[in-house]
Amino acid sequence: MDMMCGLPTRVEPNIAAFWDWTWDELVAYDLPATLQHVHDQTGQKPHYVGHSLGTLIALASFSKDQLVNKLRSAALLSPIAYVGQMTSPLAKNAADNFLAEALYWLGLDEFDPRGEAVVKLLKNICKKPGVDCTNLLNSFTGQNCCLKSSIVDVFLEHEPQATSTKNMIHVAQMIREGTIAMYDYNNEEENKKHYGQPNPPLYNMTSIPHDLPLFLSYGGADALSDVNDVKLLLESLKDHEGDKLVVQYRQDYAHADYVMGENAGQVLYEPLMAFFKLQ
């Protein structure tokens, strides 16, 4: 661990402080640093492509009018903003049964989906009525239409990757509350300490600049980015300039199709690149 002015500039993964973050910190620090680095290296404004949590980070940043001047445009695939109507049996049951909170109380700061503790809790969830984990990926993402078994095998060799347990708690709070808010410490004094108010501040999607070029694509079979939740996001964007917002709907697509679908190059990425070329 290096030190600068008495503060750590590097923290090892086996230390709890390494995992003391949620997507709030990705909005405040990681995404701005990434885009600044790209700009410093290229001297250009990049296009942004986000999938799932990557869209939430971008949308939350845009709602605070951050980064907008550093981007040419943004593509949001399987957008995650409102998640209160999520239909994923695994994600919904994990949130309703405070799975992430249980791991946190057990002292597990790293949420590793491949770890023994998480696997044990997932097995318990899979035993619950209405939860079929025979196909774990589809049980989590929705019924993907266009995945080859070979690409799924490659995916599962490397994914899902670990995140912080605190981040999983934050997402679970969003699922239960149906709001887009900063992390809730479930303690008025702690919230006041971090935010200066008893409740965590909301991210306001209606404050996203109306002239920011956005390409948004969502799927009818997506159990994580549910159609009804996406409609709430689109309602927030109703005042967006007409020529700055392109919305694509794929009735057959679920969450993983957007990154691994065998026809994604043709039906998704070709129109996405055409959109970028216009910006």
SULCORUR-V846574 format. One record per pair of residues at least 6 apart in sequence whose ideal C-beta (glycine too) atoms are under 6 Angstrom apart, sorted by the first residue. I is the first residue (numbers start at 1). J is the second residue. D is the distance in Angstrom with one decimal. If there is no record, write none. Layout:
# SULCORUR-V846574
I&J&D ; I&J&D
This chain:
# SULCORUR-V846574
1&8&5.1 ; 1&10&5.5 ; 2&9&4.6 ; 2&10&4.9 ; 11&17&5.1 ; 11&18&4.5 ; 16&109&4.7 ; 19&109&3.9 ; 19&110&5.2 ; 19&164&4.1 ; 21&164&5.5 ; 22&166&5.3 ; 22&167&4.4 ; 22&170&3.9 ; 22&183&4.8 ; 23&57&5.8 ; 23&167&6.0 ; 24&182&5.2 ; 24&183&5.5 ; 26&57&4.9 ; 27&57&5.5 ; 27&60&4.7 ; 27&61&5.1 ; 31&57&5.5 ; 31&61&5.8 ; 35&67&5.9 ; 35&70&4.9 ; 38&46&5.0 ; 45&71&5.8 ; 45&72&4.7 ; 47&72&5.3 ; 47&73&5.2 ; 47&276&5.0 ; 48&58&5.9 ; 48&71&5.5 ; 48&74&4.2 ; 49&75&4.6 ; 50&58&4.8 ; 50&76&5.7 ; 51&77&4.5 ; 51&78&5.7 ; 51&258&5.7 ; 51&259&5.8 ; 52&78&5.3 ; 52&80&5.4 ; 55&76&4.2 ; 55&79&4.3 ; 55&80&5.4 ; 56&80&4.3 ; 58&74&5.6 ; 59&81&5.3 ; 60&203&4.7 ; 61&67&5.0 ; 62&208&4.5 ; 63&203&4.8 ; 63&204&5.3 ; 63&205&5.6 ; 63&207&5.1 ; 63&208&5.4 ; 68&209&5.3 ; 68&212&5.6 ; 72&279&5.0 ; 73&213&3.6 ; 73&279&4.2 ; 74&214&5.7 ; 75&215&4.3 ; 75&272&5.3 ; 76&216&4.7 ; 77&217&5.3 ; 77&258&4.5 ; 78&222&5.8 ; 78&225&4.2 ; 78&255&5.2 ; 78&258&5.0 ; 79&216&5.9 ; 79&225&5.7 ; 79&233&6.0 ; 80&225&5.7 ; 81&180&5.8 ; 81&233&4.5 ; 82&229&4.3 ; 82&232&4.4 ; 83&174&5.1 ; 83&175&5.1 ; 83&229&5.8 ; 84&178&2.5 ; 85&226&4.9 ; 85&228&4.4 ; 85&229&4.9 ; 86&92&5.8 ; 86&175&5.7 ; 86&226&5.4 ; 87&223&4.6 ; 87&226&5.5 ; 88&140&5.7 ; 88&223&3.9 ; 88&224&5.3 ; 89&131&4.4 ; 89&139&5.8 ; 90&139&5.3 ; 90&140&4.6 ; 93&125&4.8 ; 93&128&6.0 ; 93&131&6.0 ; 95&172&3.9 ; 95&175&4.0 ; 95&176&5.6 ; 99&121&5.3 ; 100&165&5.6 ; 100&168&3.7 ; 100&169&4.5 ; 100&172&5.3 ; 101&169&5.7 ; 103&165&5.1 ; 104&165&4.7 ; 108&117&5.7 ; 108&165&5.7 ; 109&165&5.7 ; 110&162&5.4 ; 111&163&5.2 ; 111&165&4.4 ; 111&168&4.8 ; 112&162&4.3 ; 113&160&4.5 ; 126&133&3.6 ; 133&139&5.0 ; 141&223&6.0 ; 141&224&6.0 ; 141&254&5.2 ; 141&255&3.6 ; 141&256&4.9 ; 142&221&4.7 ; 142&222&5.0 ; 142&223&3.4 ; 142&254&3.5 ; 142&255&5.8 ; 143&221&5.2 ; 143&254&5.7 ; 144&254&4.3 ; 144&256&4.8 ; 144&257&5.0 ; 145&252&4.2 ; 145&257&5.9 ; 146&257&5.1 ; 146&261&3.8 ; 146&262&5.3 ; 146&263&5.4 ; 147&260&5.4 ; 148&262&5.5 ; 151&260&5.1 ; 170&183&4.8 ; 173&184&5.4 ; 180&203&4.5 ; 181&200&4.6 ; 181&202&5.0 ; 182&200&4.0 ; 182&201&5.3 ; 184&200&4.8 ; 185&191&5.3 ; 188&198&4.1 ; 191&198&5.5 ; 191&200&5.9 ; 192&198&5.9 ; 195&201&5.7 ; 205&236&3.7 ; 206&236&4.9 ; 210&239&5.7 ; 210&240&5.1 ; 210&241&5.2 ; 211&241&5.4 ; 211&244&5.6 ; 213&244&5.0 ; 213&279&4.8 ; 214&245&5.1 ; 215&246&4.8 ; 215&272&5.7 ; 215&275&4.5 ; 216&247&5.1 ; 217&248&4.0 ; 218&225&5.7 ; 218&230&4.5 ; 219&250&4.8 ; 219&253&3.1 ; 219&254&5.6 ; 220&251&4.1 ; 221&254&4.1 ; 222&254&4.9 ; 222&255&5.0 ; 224&255&4.7 ; 246&275&5.5
